[in-house]
Amino acid sequence: MNIHDLDDSLKQAMRVRAALQGRSMEGKARRISGQALRKEADEPDLAARVRARFSGVGGVELEIPPREPVPRLRRAADFAGCGLVRQAPCAAAG
């Protein structure tokens, strides 16, 4: 695996830390990657954290209203001449 455009100061810090721990840079990179991925896998997602935080409060039961059909929209031609579509003046405005 190659990592392009890695900041030189970051590369140097990893080289020093790896040397202090008696590892190669590659070995240090493997260890850091493995730790980060394991930690990430162990962390619950946001929804799970919110549920856990408020689990002691209790839930709220909401009544879901019945669904109603969506009214049909009028076509623009139905409004011609009545001020909603700029055309001839409306006869009712008269």
PDB file of N, CA, C and O in Angstrom:
ATOM      1  N   MET A   1       0.853  -1.168   0.000  1.00  0.00           N
ATOM      2  CA  MET A   1       0.000   0.000   0.000  1.00  0.00           C
ATOM      3  C   MET A   1       0.899   1.231   0.000  1.00  0.00           C
ATOM      4  O   MET A   1       1.844   1.320   0.784  1.00  0.00           O
ATOM      5  N   ASN A   2       0.605   2.152  -0.860  1.00  0.00           N
ATOM      6  CA  ASN A   2       1.328   3.422  -0.908  1.00  0.00           C
ATOM      7  C   ASN A   2       0.393   4.530  -0.471  1.00  0.00           C
ATOM      8  O   ASN A   2      -0.785   4.532  -0.829  1.00  0.00           O
ATOM      9  N   ILE A   3       0.908   5.466   0.295  1.00  0.00           N
ATOM     10  CA  ILE A   3       0.126   6.627   0.703  1.00  0.00           C
ATOM     11  C   ILE A   3       0.777   7.840   0.074  1.00  0.00           C
ATOM     12  O   ILE A   3       1.901   8.201   0.424  1.00  0.00           O
ATOM     13  N   HIS A   4       0.078   8.468  -0.847  1.00  0.00           N
ATOM     14  CA  HIS A   4       0.609   9.622  -1.558  1.00  0.00           C
ATOM     15  C   HIS A   4       0.306  10.901  -0.796  1.00  0.00           C
ATOM     16  O   HIS A   4      -0.670  10.972  -0.050  1.00  0.00           O
ATOM     17  N   ASP A   5       1.136  11.899  -0.983  1.00  0.00           N
ATOM     18  CA  ASP A   5       0.957  13.236  -0.406  1.00  0.00           C
ATOM     19  C   ASP A   5       0.870  13.227   1.113  1.00  0.00           C
ATOM     20  O   ASP A   5       0.156  14.041   1.698  1.00  0.00           O
ATOM     21  N   LEU A   6       1.591  12.313   1.758  1.00  0.00           N
ATOM     22  CA  LEU A   6       1.652  12.281   3.217  1.00  0.00           C
ATOM     23  C   LEU A   6       2.562  13.415   3.670  1.00  0.00           C
ATOM     24  O   LEU A   6       3.693  13.536   3.199  1.00  0.00           O
ATOM     25  N   ASP A   7       2.070  14.238   4.578  1.00  0.00           N
ATOM     26  CA  ASP A   7       2.826  15.383   5.065  1.00  0.00           C
ATOM     27  C   ASP A   7       4.188  14.930   5.610  1.00  0.00           C
ATOM     28  O   ASP A   7       4.267  13.937   6.333  1.00  0.00           O
ATOM     29  N   ASP A   8       5.240  15.644   5.268  1.00  0.00           N
ATOM     30  CA  ASP A   8       6.596  15.267   5.683  1.00  0.00           C
ATOM     31  C   ASP A   8       6.750  15.217   7.203  1.00  0.00           C
ATOM     32  O   ASP A   8       7.443  14.347   7.730  1.00  0.00           O
ATOM     33  N   SER A   9       6.098  16.156   7.912  1.00  0.00           N
ATOM     34  CA  SER A   9       6.218  16.159   9.377  1.00  0.00           C
ATOM     35  C   SER A   9       5.524  14.932   9.973  1.00  0.00           C
ATOM     36  O   SER A   9       5.988  14.382  10.973  1.00  0.00           O
ATOM     37  N   LEU A  10       4.424  14.505   9.369  1.00  0.00           N
ATOM     38  CA  LEU A  10       3.731  13.307   9.837  1.00  0.00           C
ATOM     39  C   LEU A  10       4.579  12.063   9.577  1.00  0.00           C
ATOM     40  O   LEU A  10       4.676  11.169  10.418  1.00  0.00           O
ATOM     41  N   LYS A  11       5.187  12.028   8.395  1.00  0.00           N
ATOM     42  CA  LYS A  11       6.053  10.905   8.046  1.00  0.00           C
ATOM     43  C   LYS A  11       7.240  10.822   9.013  1.00  0.00           C
ATOM     44  O   LYS A  11       7.606   9.736   9.461  1.00  0.00           O
ATOM     45  N   GLN A  12       7.834  11.970   9.329  1.00  0.00           N
ATOM     46  CA  GLN A  12       8.978  12.004  10.249  1.00  0.00           C
ATOM     47  C   GLN A  12       8.546  11.578  11.656  1.00  0.00           C
ATOM     48  O   GLN A  12       9.260  10.830  12.323  1.00  0.00           O
ATOM     49  N   ALA A  13       7.388  12.048  12.103  1.00  0.00           N
ATOM     50  CA  ALA A  13       6.904  11.679  13.437  1.00  0.00           C
ATOM     51  C   ALA A  13       6.672  10.173  13.516  1.00  0.00           C
ATOM     52  O   ALA A  13       6.988   9.552  14.531  1.00  0.00           O
ATOM     53  N   MET A  14       6.122   9.577  12.455  1.00  0.00           N
ATOM     54  CA  MET A  14       5.897   8.135  12.452  1.00  0.00           C
ATOM     55  C   MET A  14       7.228   7.384  12.445  1.00  0.00           C
ATOM     56  O   MET A  14       7.371   6.362  13.117  1.00  0.00           O
ATOM     57  N   ARG A  15       8.194   7.888  11.691  1.00  0.00           N
ATOM     58  CA  ARG A  15       9.511   7.245  11.628  1.00  0.00           C
ATOM     59  C   ARG A  15      10.152   7.238  13.026  1.00  0.00           C
ATOM     60  O   ARG A  15      10.707   6.227  13.455  1.00  0.00           O
ATOM     61  N   VAL A  16      10.070   8.379  13.730  1.00  0.00           N
ATOM     62  CA  VAL A  16      10.653   8.481  15.069  1.00  0.00           C
ATOM     63  C   VAL A  16       9.928   7.577  16.048  1.00  0.00           C
ATOM     64  O   VAL A  16      10.561   6.844  16.807  1.00  0.00           O
ATOM     65  N   ARG A  17       8.595   7.626  16.036  1.00  0.00           N
ATOM     66  CA  ARG A  17       7.820   6.800  16.965  1.00  0.00           C
ATOM     67  C   ARG A  17       8.054   5.317  16.706  1.00  0.00           C
ATOM     68  O   ARG A  17       8.177   4.536  17.649  1.00  0.00           O
ATOM     69  N   ALA A  18       8.113   4.932  15.459  1.00  0.00           N
ATOM     70  CA  ALA A  18       8.377   3.528  15.124  1.00  0.00           C
ATOM     71  C   ALA A  18       9.750   3.109  15.648  1.00  0.00           C
ATOM     72  O   ALA A  18       9.900   2.028  16.217  1.00  0.00           O
ATOM     73  N   ALA A  19      10.752   3.970  15.452  1.00  0.00           N
ATOM     74  CA  ALA A  19      12.110   3.641  15.913  1.00  0.00           C
ATOM     75  C   ALA A  19      12.154   3.520  17.437  1.00  0.00           C
ATOM     76  O   ALA A  19      12.807   2.620  17.963  1.00  0.00           O
ATOM     77  N   LEU A  20      11.473   4.407  18.143  1.00  0.00           N
ATOM     78  CA  LEU A  20      11.445   4.352  19.607  1.00  0.00           C
ATOM     79  C   LEU A  20      10.802   3.073  20.123  1.00  0.00           C
ATOM     80  O   LEU A  20      11.144   2.584  21.200  1.00  0.00           O
ATOM     81  N   GLN A  21       9.862   2.533  19.341  1.00  0.00           N
ATOM     82  CA  GLN A  21       9.169   1.307  19.744  1.00  0.00           C
ATOM     83  C   GLN A  21       9.782   0.064  19.116  1.00  0.00           C
ATOM     84  O   GLN A  21       9.255  -1.038  19.265  1.00  0.00           O
ATOM     85  N   GLY A  22      10.899   0.243  18.414  1.00  0.00           N
ATOM     86  CA  GLY A  22      11.573  -0.896  17.803  1.00  0.00           C
ATOM     87  C   GLY A  22      10.799  -1.511  16.656  1.00  0.00           C
ATOM     88  O   GLY A  22      10.885  -2.718  16.429  1.00  0.00           O
ATOM     89  N   ARG A  23      10.047  -0.706  15.932  1.00  0.00           N
ATOM     90  CA  ARG A  23       9.247  -1.184  14.798  1.00  0.00           C
ATOM     91  C   ARG A  23       9.704  -0.502  13.517  1.00  0.00           C
ATOM     92  O   ARG A  23      10.395   0.517  13.541  1.00  0.00           O
ATOM     93  N   SER A  24       9.302  -1.087  12.410  1.00  0.00           N
ATOM     94  CA  SER A  24       9.495  -0.419  11.127  1.00  0.00           C
ATOM     95  C   SER A  24       8.330   0.552  10.926  1.00  0.00           C
ATOM     96  O   SER A  24       7.307   0.461  11.604  1.00  0.00           O
ATOM     97  N   MET A  25       8.500   1.473   9.991  1.00  0.00           N
ATOM     98  CA  MET A  25       7.379   2.380   9.692  1.00  0.00           C
ATOM     99  C   MET A  25       6.179   1.594   9.199  1.00  0.00           C
ATOM    100  O   MET A  25       5.043   1.919   9.543  1.00  0.00           O
ATOM    101  N   GLU A  26       6.415   0.563   8.397  1.00  0.00           N
ATOM    102  CA  GLU A  26       5.330  -0.270   7.894  1.00  0.00           C
ATOM    103  C   GLU A  26       4.606  -0.958   9.042  1.00  0.00           C
ATOM    104  O   GLU A  26       3.376  -1.000   9.072  1.00  0.00           O
ATOM    105  N   GLY A  27       5.373  -1.498   9.986  1.00  0.00           N
ATOM    106  CA  GLY A  27       4.764  -2.158  11.146  1.00  0.00           C
ATOM    107  C   GLY A  27       3.968  -1.184  11.986  1.00  0.00           C
ATOM    108  O   GLY A  27       2.888  -1.515  12.475  1.00  0.00           O
ATOM    109  N   LYS A  28       4.501   0.026  12.157  1.00  0.00           N
ATOM    110  CA  LYS A  28       3.787   1.052  12.920  1.00  0.00           C
ATOM    111  C   LYS A  28       2.501   1.439  12.210  1.00  0.00           C
ATOM    112  O   LYS A  28       1.466   1.601  12.857  1.00  0.00           O
ATOM    113  N   ALA A  29       2.546   1.589  10.902  1.00  0.00           N
ATOM    114  CA  ALA A  29       1.346   1.933  10.131  1.00  0.00           C
ATOM    115  C   ALA A  29       0.293   0.833  10.255  1.00  0.00           C
ATOM    116  O   ALA A  29      -0.896   1.125  10.385  1.00  0.00           O
ATOM    117  N   ARG A  30       0.727  -0.440  10.213  1.00  0.00           N
ATOM    118  CA  ARG A  30      -0.225  -1.552  10.380  1.00  0.00           C
ATOM    119  C   ARG A  30      -0.888  -1.496  11.751  1.00  0.00           C
ATOM    120  O   ARG A  30      -2.099  -1.677  11.878  1.00  0.00           O
ATOM    121  N   ARG A  31      -0.080  -1.242  12.772  1.00  0.00           N
ATOM    122  CA  ARG A  31      -0.615  -1.205  14.137  1.00  0.00           C
ATOM    123  C   ARG A  31      -1.615  -0.048  14.319  1.00  0.00           C
ATOM    124  O   ARG A  31      -2.693  -0.232  14.886  1.00  0.00           O
ATOM    125  N   ILE A  32      -1.243   1.132  13.833  1.00  0.00           N
ATOM    126  CA  ILE A  32      -2.138   2.287  13.946  1.00  0.00           C
ATOM    127  C   ILE A  32      -3.444   2.027  13.195  1.00  0.00           C
ATOM    128  O   ILE A  32      -4.525   2.305  13.714  1.00  0.00           O
ATOM    129  N   SER A  33      -3.349   1.499  11.983  1.00  0.00           N
ATOM    130  CA  SER A  33      -4.548   1.212  11.186  1.00  0.00           C
ATOM    131  C   SER A  33      -5.429   0.183  11.884  1.00  0.00           C
ATOM    132  O   SER A  33      -6.646   0.353  11.954  1.00  0.00           O
ATOM    133  N   GLY A  34      -4.827  -0.872  12.396  1.00  0.00           N
ATOM    134  CA  GLY A  34      -5.592  -1.910  13.086  1.00  0.00           C
ATOM    135  C   GLY A  34      -6.294  -1.380  14.318  1.00  0.00           C
ATOM    136  O   GLY A  34      -7.460  -1.701  14.550  1.00  0.00           O
ATOM    137  N   GLN A  35      -5.602  -0.564  15.123  1.00  0.00           N
ATOM    138  CA  GLN A  35      -6.210   0.010  16.318  1.00  0.00           C
ATOM    139  C   GLN A  35      -7.378   0.924  15.950  1.00  0.00           C
ATOM    140  O   GLN A  35      -8.436   0.869  16.577  1.00  0.00           O
ATOM    141  N   ALA A  36      -7.184   1.751  14.946  1.00  0.00           N
ATOM    142  CA  ALA A  36      -8.245   2.683  14.543  1.00  0.00           C
ATOM    143  C   ALA A  36      -9.474   1.937  14.047  1.00  0.00           C
ATOM    144  O   ALA A  36     -10.599   2.305  14.386  1.00  0.00           O
ATOM    145  N   LEU A  37      -9.275   0.892  13.249  1.00  0.00           N
ATOM    146  CA  LEU A  37     -10.411   0.152  12.707  1.00  0.00           C
ATOM    147  C   LEU A  37     -11.130  -0.651  13.778  1.00  0.00           C
ATOM    148  O   LEU A  37     -12.357  -0.747  13.756  1.00  0.00           O
ATOM    149  N   ARG A  38     -10.386  -1.231  14.720  1.00  0.00           N
ATOM    150  CA  ARG A  38     -11.039  -1.960  15.817  1.00  0.00           C
ATOM    151  C   ARG A  38     -11.852  -1.024  16.690  1.00  0.00           C
ATOM    152  O   ARG A  38     -12.969  -1.354  17.087  1.00  0.00           O
ATOM    153  N   LYS A  39     -11.295   0.150  16.993  1.00  0.00           N
ATOM    154  CA  LYS A  39     -12.000   1.130  17.816  1.00  0.00           C
ATOM    155  C   LYS A  39     -13.277   1.580  17.112  1.00  0.00           C
ATOM    156  O   LYS A  39     -14.334   1.695  17.731  1.00  0.00           O
ATOM    157  N   GLU A  40     -13.161   1.833  15.805  1.00  0.00           N
ATOM    158  CA  GLU A  40     -14.311   2.275  15.024  1.00  0.00           C
ATOM    159  C   GLU A  40     -15.404   1.213  15.012  1.00  0.00           C
ATOM    160  O   GLU A  40     -16.586   1.547  15.103  1.00  0.00           O
ATOM    161  N   ALA A  41     -15.033  -0.051  14.902  1.00  0.00           N
ATOM    162  CA  ALA A  41     -16.012  -1.135  14.850  1.00  0.00           C
ATOM    163  C   ALA A  41     -16.702  -1.310  16.196  1.00  0.00           C
ATOM    164  O   ALA A  41     -17.859  -1.728  16.244  1.00  0.00           O
ATOM    165  N   ASP A  42     -16.013  -0.998  17.289  1.00  0.00           N
ATOM    166  CA  ASP A  42     -16.587  -1.158  18.621  1.00  0.00           C
ATOM    167  C   ASP A  42     -17.527  -0.028  19.002  1.00  0.00           C
ATOM    168  O   ASP A  42     -18.373  -0.202  19.879  1.00  0.00           O
ATOM    169  N   GLU A  43     -17.399   1.119  18.366  1.00  0.00           N
ATOM    170  CA  GLU A  43     -18.223   2.267  18.717  1.00  0.00           C
ATOM    171  C   GLU A  43     -19.622   2.111  18.117  1.00  0.00           C
ATOM    172  O   GLU A  43     -19.760   1.794  16.935  1.00  0.00           O
ATOM    173  N   PRO A  44     -20.665   2.334  18.936  1.00  0.00           N
ATOM    174  CA  PRO A  44     -22.026   2.271  18.393  1.00  0.00           C
ATOM    175  C   PRO A  44     -22.292   3.478  17.486  1.00  0.00           C
ATOM    176  O   PRO A  44     -21.664   4.527  17.630  1.00  0.00           O
ATOM    177  N   ASP A  45     -23.212   3.315  16.574  1.00  0.00           N
ATOM    178  CA  ASP A  45     -23.543   4.427  15.699  1.00  0.00           C
ATOM    179  C   ASP A  45     -24.340   5.481  16.475  1.00  0.00           C
ATOM    180  O   ASP A  45     -24.697   5.259  17.632  1.00  0.00           O
ATOM    181  N   LEU A  46     -24.615   6.603  15.856  1.00  0.00           N
ATOM    182  CA  LEU A  46     -25.265   7.721  16.526  1.00  0.00           C
ATOM    183  C   LEU A  46     -26.641   7.327  17.066  1.00  0.00           C
ATOM    184  O   LEU A  46     -26.975   7.665  18.201  1.00  0.00           O
ATOM    185  N   ALA A  47     -27.432   6.628  16.280  1.00  0.00           N
ATOM    186  CA  ALA A  47     -28.768   6.243  16.719  1.00  0.00           C
ATOM    187  C   ALA A  47     -28.706   5.361  17.967  1.00  0.00           C
ATOM    188  O   ALA A  47     -29.505   5.533  18.887  1.00  0.00           O
ATOM    189  N   ALA A  48     -27.769   4.428  18.002  1.00  0.00           N
ATOM    190  CA  ALA A  48     -27.627   3.559  19.170  1.00  0.00           C
ATOM    191  C   ALA A  48     -27.201   4.356  20.391  1.00  0.00           C
ATOM    192  O   ALA A  48     -27.665   4.090  21.500  1.00  0.00           O
ATOM    193  N   ARG A  49     -26.321   5.331  20.197  1.00  0.00           N
ATOM    194  CA  ARG A  49     -25.896   6.155  21.335  1.00  0.00           C
ATOM    195  C   ARG A  49     -27.032   7.007  21.870  1.00  0.00           C
ATOM    196  O   ARG A  49     -27.166   7.168  23.083  1.00  0.00           O
ATOM    197  N   VAL A  50     -27.858   7.560  20.977  1.00  0.00           N
ATOM    198  CA  VAL A  50     -29.002   8.372  21.414  1.00  0.00           C
ATOM    199  C   VAL A  50     -30.004   7.500  22.164  1.00  0.00           C
ATOM    200  O   VAL A  50     -30.500   7.895  23.219  1.00  0.00           O
ATOM    201  N   ARG A  51     -30.306   6.309  21.625  1.00  0.00           N
ATOM    202  CA  ARG A  51     -31.235   5.395  22.318  1.00  0.00           C
ATOM    203  C   ARG A  51     -30.719   5.042  23.702  1.00  0.00           C
ATOM    204  O   ARG A  51     -31.483   5.038  24.667  1.00  0.00           O
ATOM    205  N   ALA A  52     -29.427   4.746  23.808  1.00  0.00           N
ATOM    206  CA  ALA A  52     -28.849   4.375  25.095  1.00  0.00           C
ATOM    207  C   ALA A  52     -28.919   5.540  26.080  1.00  0.00           C
ATOM    208  O   ALA A  52     -29.206   5.343  27.260  1.00  0.00           O
ATOM    209  N   ARG A  53     -28.662   6.734  25.600  1.00  0.00           N
ATOM    210  CA  ARG A  53     -28.657   7.900  26.484  1.00  0.00           C
ATOM    211  C   ARG A  53     -30.044   8.191  27.046  1.00  0.00           C
ATOM    212  O   ARG A  53     -30.159   8.588  28.206  1.00  0.00           O
ATOM    213  N   PHE A  54     -31.083   8.006  26.267  1.00  0.00           N
ATOM    214  CA  PHE A  54     -32.428   8.357  26.699  1.00  0.00           C
ATOM    215  C   PHE A  54     -33.281   7.146  27.044  1.00  0.00           C
ATOM    216  O   PHE A  54     -34.494   7.284  27.203  1.00  0.00           O
ATOM    217  N   SER A  55     -32.688   5.968  27.165  1.00  0.00           N
ATOM    218  CA  SER A  55     -33.469   4.756  27.441  1.00  0.00           C
ATOM    219  C   SER A  55     -34.177   4.819  28.794  1.00  0.00           C
ATOM    220  O   SER A  55     -35.265   4.261  28.936  1.00  0.00           O
ATOM    221  N   GLY A  56     -33.596   5.474  29.778  1.00  0.00           N
ATOM    222  CA  GLY A  56     -34.211   5.565  31.094  1.00  0.00           C
ATOM    223  C   GLY A  56     -35.390   6.515  31.156  1.00  0.00           C
ATOM    224  O   GLY A  56     -36.199   6.432  32.081  1.00  0.00           O
ATOM    225  N   VAL A  57     -35.505   7.407  30.200  1.00  0.00           N
ATOM    226  CA  VAL A  57     -36.576   8.407  30.195  1.00  0.00           C
ATOM    227  C   VAL A  57     -37.898   7.777  29.776  1.00  0.00           C
ATOM    228  O   VAL A  57     -38.956   8.180  30.261  1.00  0.00           O
ATOM    229  N   GLY A  58     -37.852   6.820  28.907  1.00  0.00           N
ATOM    230  CA  GLY A  58     -39.075   6.197  28.402  1.00  0.00           C
ATOM    231  C   GLY A  58     -39.444   6.772  27.051  1.00  0.00           C
ATOM    232  O   GLY A  58     -38.935   7.815  26.642  1.00  0.00           O
ATOM    233  N   GLY A  59     -40.304   6.103  26.390  1.00  0.00           N
ATOM    234  CA  GLY A  59     -40.688   6.512  25.051  1.00  0.00           C
ATOM    235  C   GLY A  59     -41.990   7.283  25.040  1.00  0.00           C
ATOM    236  O   GLY A  59     -42.627   7.459  26.078  1.00  0.00           O
ATOM    237  N   VAL A  60     -42.375   7.733  23.888  1.00  0.00           N
ATOM    238  CA  VAL A  60     -43.618   8.458  23.694  1.00  0.00           C
ATOM    239  C   VAL A  60     -44.360   7.765  22.571  1.00  0.00           C
ATOM    240  O   VAL A  60     -43.812   7.539  21.492  1.00  0.00           O
ATOM    241  N   GLU A  61     -45.600   7.434  22.833  1.00  0.00           N
ATOM    242  CA  GLU A  61     -46.420   6.823  21.789  1.00  0.00           C
ATOM    243  C   GLU A  61     -47.190   7.927  21.071  1.00  0.00           C
ATOM    244  O   GLU A  61     -47.975   8.644  21.690  1.00  0.00           O
ATOM    245  N   LEU A  62     -46.973   8.057  19.813  1.00  0.00           N
ATOM    246  CA  LEU A  62     -47.654   9.070  19.022  1.00  0.00           C
ATOM    247  C   LEU A  62     -48.729   8.426  18.176  1.00  0.00           C
ATOM    248  O   LEU A  62     -48.533   7.357  17.597  1.00  0.00           O
ATOM    249  N   GLU A  63     -49.875   9.097  18.112  1.00  0.00           N
ATOM    250  CA  GLU A  63     -50.956   8.602  17.256  1.00  0.00           C
ATOM    251  C   GLU A  63     -50.644   9.001  15.823  1.00  0.00           C
ATOM    252  O   GLU A  63     -50.375  10.168  15.536  1.00  0.00           O
ATOM    253  N   ILE A  64     -50.680   8.053  14.954  1.00  0.00           N
ATOM    254  CA  ILE A  64     -50.404   8.316  13.548  1.00  0.00           C
ATOM    255  C   ILE A  64     -51.742   8.526  12.849  1.00  0.00           C
ATOM    256  O   ILE A  64     -52.561   7.609  12.784  1.00  0.00           O
ATOM    257  N   PRO A  65     -51.966   9.737  12.323  1.00  0.00           N
ATOM    258  CA  PRO A  65     -53.255  10.002  11.673  1.00  0.00           C
ATOM    259  C   PRO A  65     -53.404   9.177  10.406  1.00  0.00           C
ATOM    260  O   PRO A  65     -52.413   8.819   9.770  1.00  0.00           O
ATOM    261  N   PRO A  66     -54.653   8.876  10.039  1.00  0.00           N
ATOM    262  CA  PRO A  66     -54.856   8.113   8.803  1.00  0.00           C
ATOM    263  C   PRO A  66     -54.401   8.931   7.602  1.00  0.00           C
ATOM    264  O   PRO A  66     -54.463  10.161   7.601  1.00  0.00           O
ATOM    265  N   ARG A  67     -53.951   8.229   6.601  1.00  0.00           N
ATOM    266  CA  ARG A  67     -53.500   8.900   5.387  1.00  0.00           C
ATOM    267  C   ARG A  67     -54.697   9.288   4.544  1.00  0.00           C
ATOM    268  O   ARG A  67     -55.683   8.556   4.466  1.00  0.00           O
ATOM    269  N   GLU A  68     -54.600  10.433   3.923  1.00  0.00           N
ATOM    270  CA  GLU A  68     -55.654  10.907   3.044  1.00  0.00           C
ATOM    271  C   GLU A  68     -55.098  11.005   1.632  1.00  0.00           C
ATOM    272  O   GLU A  68     -53.900  11.214   1.444  1.00  0.00           O
ATOM    273  N   PRO A  69     -55.964  10.855   0.648  1.00  0.00           N
ATOM    274  CA  PRO A  69     -55.461  10.968  -0.721  1.00  0.00           C
ATOM    275  C   PRO A  69     -54.956  12.392  -0.982  1.00  0.00           C
ATOM    276  O   PRO A  69     -55.477  13.358  -0.424  1.00  0.00           O
ATOM    277  N   VAL A  70     -53.964  12.502  -1.815  1.00  0.00           N
ATOM    278  CA  VAL A  70     -53.408  13.795  -2.178  1.00  0.00           C
ATOM    279  C   VAL A  70     -54.336  14.438  -3.199  1.00  0.00           C
ATOM    280  O   VAL A  70     -54.686  13.809  -4.197  1.00  0.00           O
ATOM    281  N   PRO A  71     -54.741  15.694  -2.958  1.00  0.00           N
ATOM    282  CA  PRO A  71     -55.640  16.339  -3.924  1.00  0.00           C
ATOM    283  C   PRO A  71     -54.934  16.543  -5.259  1.00  0.00           C
ATOM    284  O   PRO A  71     -53.732  16.803  -5.315  1.00  0.00           O
ATOM    285  N   ARG A  72     -55.706  16.420  -6.322  1.00  0.00           N
ATOM    286  CA  ARG A  72     -55.133  16.634  -7.653  1.00  0.00           C
ATOM    287  C   ARG A  72     -54.873  18.104  -7.853  1.00  0.00           C
ATOM    288  O   ARG A  72     -55.682  18.944  -7.457  1.00  0.00           O
ATOM    289  N   LEU A  73     -53.760  18.420  -8.458  1.00  0.00           N
ATOM    290  CA  LEU A  73     -53.415  19.801  -8.736  1.00  0.00           C
ATOM    291  C   LEU A  73     -54.073  20.244 -10.035  1.00  0.00           C
ATOM    292  O   LEU A  73     -54.208  19.470 -10.982  1.00  0.00           O
ATOM    293  N   ARG A  74     -54.474  21.495 -10.053  1.00  0.00           N
ATOM    294  CA  ARG A  74     -55.049  22.027 -11.286  1.00  0.00           C
ATOM    295  C   ARG A  74     -53.937  22.293 -12.287  1.00  0.00           C
ATOM    296  O   ARG A  74     -52.809  22.620 -11.918  1.00  0.00           O
ATOM    297  N   ARG A  75     -54.268  22.149 -13.529  1.00  0.00           N
ATOM    298  CA  ARG A  75     -53.305  22.465 -14.577  1.00  0.00           C
ATOM    299  C   ARG A  75     -53.247  23.968 -14.756  1.00  0.00           C
ATOM    300  O   ARG A  75     -54.232  24.655 -14.487  1.00  0.00           O
ATOM    301  N   ALA A  76     -52.129  24.491 -15.199  1.00  0.00           N
ATOM    302  CA  ALA A  76     -51.952  25.927 -15.395  1.00  0.00           C
ATOM    303  C   ALA A  76     -52.984  26.494 -16.352  1.00  0.00           C
ATOM    304  O   ALA A  76     -53.373  27.653 -16.212  1.00  0.00           O
ATOM    305  N   ALA A  77     -53.444  25.704 -17.328  1.00  0.00           N
ATOM    306  CA  ALA A  77     -54.435  26.173 -18.296  1.00  0.00           C
ATOM    307  C   ALA A  77     -55.746  26.524 -17.604  1.00  0.00           C
ATOM    308  O   ALA A  77     -56.483  27.373 -18.106  1.00  0.00           O
ATOM    309  N   ASP A  78     -56.066  25.901 -16.465  1.00  0.00           N
ATOM    310  CA  ASP A  78     -57.304  26.187 -15.742  1.00  0.00           C
ATOM    311  C   ASP A  78     -57.302  27.611 -15.185  1.00  0.00           C
ATOM    312  O   ASP A  78     -58.368  28.156 -14.896  1.00  0.00           O
ATOM    313  N   PHE A  79     -56.127  28.223 -15.029  1.00  0.00           N
ATOM    314  CA  PHE A  79     -56.020  29.540 -14.430  1.00  0.00           C
ATOM    315  C   PHE A  79     -55.828  30.639 -15.468  1.00  0.00           C
ATOM    316  O   PHE A  79     -55.690  31.806 -15.102  1.00  0.00           O
ATOM    317  N   ALA A  80     -55.818  30.305 -16.712  1.00  0.00           N
ATOM    318  CA  ALA A  80     -55.545  31.275 -17.768  1.00  0.00           C
ATOM    319  C   ALA A  80     -56.536  32.425 -17.701  1.00  0.00           C
ATOM    320  O   ALA A  80     -57.748  32.213 -17.653  1.00  0.00           O
ATOM    321  N   GLY A  81     -56.002  33.661 -17.700  1.00  0.00           N
ATOM    322  CA  GLY A  81     -56.852  34.844 -17.748  1.00  0.00           C
ATOM    323  C   GLY A  81     -57.372  35.301 -16.396  1.00  0.00           C
ATOM    324  O   GLY A  81     -58.134  36.267 -16.352  1.00  0.00           O
ATOM    325  N   CYS A  82     -57.011  34.679 -15.318  1.00  0.00           N
ATOM    326  CA  CYS A  82     -57.537  35.063 -14.003  1.00  0.00           C
ATOM    327  C   CYS A  82     -56.444  35.589 -13.078  1.00  0.00           C
ATOM    328  O   CYS A  82     -56.585  35.525 -11.857  1.00  0.00           O
ATOM    329  N   GLY A  83     -55.368  36.103 -13.641  1.00  0.00           N
ATOM    330  CA  GLY A  83     -54.341  36.735 -12.840  1.00  0.00           C
ATOM    331  C   GLY A  83     -53.201  35.828 -12.412  1.00  0.00           C
ATOM    332  O   GLY A  83     -52.139  36.318 -12.027  1.00  0.00           O
ATOM    333  N   LEU A  84     -53.393  34.525 -12.471  1.00  0.00           N
ATOM    334  CA  LEU A  84     -52.328  33.618 -12.073  1.00  0.00           C
ATOM    335  C   LEU A  84     -51.384  33.320 -13.220  1.00  0.00           C
ATOM    336  O   LEU A  84     -50.219  32.979 -13.017  1.00  0.00           O
ATOM    337  N   VAL A  85     -51.908  33.455 -14.432  1.00  0.00           N
ATOM    338  CA  VAL A  85     -51.078  33.266 -15.625  1.00  0.00           C
ATOM    339  C   VAL A  85     -51.271  34.536 -16.456  1.00  0.00           C
ATOM    340  O   VAL A  85     -52.403  34.914 -16.759  1.00  0.00           O
ATOM    341  N   ARG A  86     -50.185  35.183 -16.820  1.00  0.00           N
ATOM    342  CA  ARG A  86     -50.303  36.443 -17.556  1.00  0.00           C
ATOM    343  C   ARG A  86     -50.753  36.169 -18.986  1.00  0.00           C
ATOM    344  O   ARG A  86     -49.985  35.719 -19.837  1.00  0.00           O
ATOM    345  N   GLN A  87     -52.026  36.460 -19.210  1.00  0.00           N
ATOM    346  CA  GLN A  87     -52.591  36.361 -20.555  1.00  0.00           C
ATOM    347  C   GLN A  87     -53.652  37.464 -20.652  1.00  0.00           C
ATOM    348  O   GLN A  87     -53.461  38.565 -20.137  1.00  0.00           O
ATOM    349  N   ALA A  88     -54.718  37.167 -21.287  1.00  0.00           N
ATOM    350  CA  ALA A  88     -55.803  38.142 -21.435  1.00  0.00           C
ATOM    351  C   ALA A  88     -56.432  38.409 -20.063  1.00  0.00           C
ATOM    352  O   ALA A  88     -56.440  37.511 -19.221  1.00  0.00           O
ATOM    353  N   PRO A  89     -56.953  39.598 -19.814  1.00  0.00           N
ATOM    354  CA  PRO A  89     -57.596  39.921 -18.537  1.00  0.00           C
ATOM    355  C   PRO A  89     -58.766  38.976 -18.266  1.00  0.00           C
ATOM    356  O   PRO A  89     -59.419  38.494 -19.191  1.00  0.00           O
ATOM    357  N   CYS A  90     -59.010  38.729 -17.015  1.00  0.00           N
ATOM    358  CA  CYS A  90     -60.093  37.845 -16.615  1.00  0.00           C
ATOM    359  C   CYS A  90     -61.417  38.556 -16.789  1.00  0.00           C
ATOM    360  O   CYS A  90     -61.546  39.724 -16.423  1.00  0.00           O
ATOM    361  N   ALA A  91     -62.400  37.871 -17.340  1.00  0.00           N
ATOM    362  CA  ALA A  91     -63.718  38.460 -17.554  1.00  0.00           C
ATOM    363  C   ALA A  91     -64.373  38.823 -16.221  1.00  0.00           C
ATOM    364  O   ALA A  91     -65.141  39.783 -16.143  1.00  0.00           O
ATOM    365  N   ALA A  92     -64.066  38.048 -15.168  1.00  0.00           N
ATOM    366  CA  ALA A  92     -64.685  38.300 -13.870  1.00  0.00           C
ATOM    367  C   ALA A  92     -64.115  39.554 -13.230  1.00  0.00           C
ATOM    368  O   ALA A  92     -64.759  40.134 -12.356  1.00  0.00           O
ATOM    369  N   ALA A  93     -62.927  39.994 -13.635  1.00  0.00           N
ATOM    370  CA  ALA A  93     -62.305  41.173 -13.030  1.00  0.00           C
ATOM    371  C   ALA A  93     -62.938  42.454 -13.525  1.00  0.00           C
ATOM    372  O   ALA A  93     -62.788  43.496 -12.887  1.00  0.00           O
ATOM    373  N   GLY A  94     -63.635  42.409 -14.631  1.00  0.00           N
ATOM    374  CA  GLY A  94     -64.241  43.377 -15.342  1.00  0.00           C
ATOM    375  C   GLY A  94     -64.700  44.648 -15.174  1.00  0.00           C
ATOM    376  O   GLY A  94     -65.227  45.244 -16.113  1.00  0.00           O
TER     377      GLY A  94
END
